[in-house]
Amino acid sequence: MCFSVHFQRICNVRLARQAAEMELKVPFADELPSRGAQLATLRDTEEFDVLIVGGGATGAGCALEAVTRNLKTALVERNDYSSGTSSRSTKLIHGGVRYLQKAIMKLDYEQYMMVKEALHERANLLEIAPHLSAPLPIMLPVYKWWQLPYYWAGIKMYDLVAGMECLKSSYVLSKTKALELFPMLKKDRLVGAIVYYDGQHNDARMNLAIGLTAARYGAAMANYTEVVNLLKRADPETGVEKVCGARCRDVLTGQEFDVRAKCVINATGPFTDSLRKMDDQKTTNICQPSAGVHIVIPGYYSPDNMGLLDPATSDGRVIFFLPWEKMTIAGTTDSPTNVTAHPIPTEDDITFILNEVRNYLSPDVEVRRGDVLAAWSGIRPLVTDPNSKDTQSICRNHIVNVSQSGMVTIAGGKWTTYRSMAEETLDAAIQTHGLEASASKTVGLVLEGGRDWSPTLYIRLVQDYGLENEVAQHLASTYGGKAFEVAKMAQVTGKRWPIVGKRLVSEFPYIEGEVLYAIKEYACTAIDVIARRTRLGFLNVQAADEALPRIVELMGKALNWTSDRKTDELEAARKFLYYEMGYRTRSEQLTKTSEINLDYQEVVRYKNRFHKFDKESKGFITTVDVQSVLQSINIQIDENSLHEILSEVDLNKNGQVEIDEFLQLMSAVKKGQVSDSRLAILLKTAEESLDLRAPVSVDRSGGGV
């Protein structure tokens, strides 16, 4: 009986959703307005109902909530959409297993309801963006017998709280089966494992999909548009000054203009207090920022479709170890930090995560520092409730606060609950400002690309356009039904196969056509492309660095950039990779390795290898030396590529690699501080080829008999 009632409720919700969607008009169903057109709308509209400041998940969610409730909606973001915390998450759509544990242990009803709400929103997000999200099994390894029933009970409670929205039922595995599914797992003292399900998504693309959907429905939105100050006017009845809009500045041109609105919503995440103080300088801070660092390591560290949860790290925080975009992502840390637009991952945080990973992986798997392909830090905007008597305690959920001037602030919360946070925020805005609006329609409202997506869509891309299978799968899972528009922009390769789709870098499925399509999605800089339209910068900093010149060239041609602008874009993007995506900490593994930790035989072996290229015994090698040897064994590498390979090891940047620098490199490779060194592998391969070509001595040939 309960099942039939619940099933009927789901059917009623879906029918109501379909009816609501039929009522909605989509002014820009065919083509999105350009950023210039959006700026003109912001500038020329007499008054909006709501102006949202902040283009992260919460801000974009508020814009979609507002515009689908028939409110005239504006949104401004001083950087790019999802440029902050929303693109630097653990990539999970989850209710929070740890929160449920605390709710049960402390009999905390508020925390229980937070998990229940998040699980409902998890189900909704998986439904409205099926191309960007999917269920992911996560293994919880158990190393003590008493923990097995304890953890099993907790995970089963997680399933029960989800109810009919449970993705898949959790289950227990024997030690043998656990190792079969996760062969990298540490075997010693392993008792068994429990597997449960949560959702995973491409966070930056999901954020963008929410924002683009809002724009389709008519929201006027502009990235790289910052609030200079808030506009106020005196209330005719009370004389109290009320916020009535904002003075905005186009960051790219410097032009300033006013955007007037009946209500201003502060959805700026970690920068919540900056806008609150712009409203009232005397207001107290409510944001308590916490830094969370994640690292990306090669995909072979984890199975293709199985995550790992470390429930009790050395500092007491949960760490996830998850497959993502054919790589492995591990994190996160949790430490107090200052609010900044450019958070930087530290070497200590990276080392901490690697050590935790080592605790759960087999000793056969060497966890090397050099395998960290990218690292980033995100600022989690934890908040205290200004309305609470105990203002020092951190709010576990989110807060919606209305200031005396009428500005509505939404702060805290988590990625998964962005939609319910937006609904609550708009309810507060409507009530406070007496706005005429319809009921919420965002439950089940399909996001950009989701409507025409199917699991087999990529096959049509292969058949209709001649794309590589891997590229087609990537386009389908990134753009959904819009993948065909990207495919139309793909260039002909001139090869028998693939017919279209030139890759930006060989080992990733990102193609040049995506750069041009990114401009349609409001990408304004090269960083927008490598960080948020594609995820190349988050997956491999070196690959992103290699792709940058071509990306800048394509964008420059499409946007009529001057040569100076192209140079500036290249420098800014490389600075972003160097500091914010962990390139600095990766490259410093060699420069900081002052000690040469090699035994006598290793030193002799590597010196002999080096001298096969340094034939004149100069004590150093140049591109000319290496090129000469490579030509003798019929290996062709162009001079520019060879220069890049040597420059990775050329620590003093004098255009040559000294013997000490080479030994330093080999020592760093031995200790795992550097991996995939092109010079080390190139010289080793060339040496082996030279040895094979060496003439056979008379003695070994039997004297020629």
VENKADA-V842021 format. One line per field, one symbol per residue. psi: psi as a letter, one per 30 degrees, with the letter a starting at -180 (. if undefined). A space follows every 10 residues. Layout:
psi=???
//
This chain:
psi=eeeeeeeeee eeeeeeeeee effkkiehee kkkleeeeee eeefkeklek jkjkgaeeee eeeeeeefgh kjkkkkkfbl kgfbeffhaf gkjlfieeee eeeeeghjee eeeeeeeeee eeeeefefif ffllkkkkkj kkgkeffeee eeeeeeeeee efbfgkelkl lkkleeeefe fiffkkekgk ealkklkalk ljeeeeeeee eeeeeefgkj kklhjlkelk kllkkfeffk kkkgakklkj efffkklkjk lfkkkjhgbf gefeeefeej ffklkfkikk kjkllkllff fllehklkkj filfgfkkkk jkkkhgakkk llljkkllkl fikkkleeee eeeeeeeeff lkffjjjkef fjflklkkjk iklkjffkei ffkkkfblkk kklffgkkkk laaleegeee eeeeeeeeee eeghkjlalk gfjgjklkff egklfgefee eeeffhlkee eeeeeefefb fffeeeeffk lkfgleklel ikkekefkgk leffeeeeef ggkfleeeef eeelgeffej eeeeeefeee eeeeeeeegh kleeeeeeee eeeeeeeeef ggeeeeeffe ffiekjikle eeeeeeeeee ffeifghfgl lleeeeeeee efghkjklee eeeeeefffi eghggljlee eeeeeeeeee fgfklhkeee eeeeeeeeee effkkkleef fggg.
//
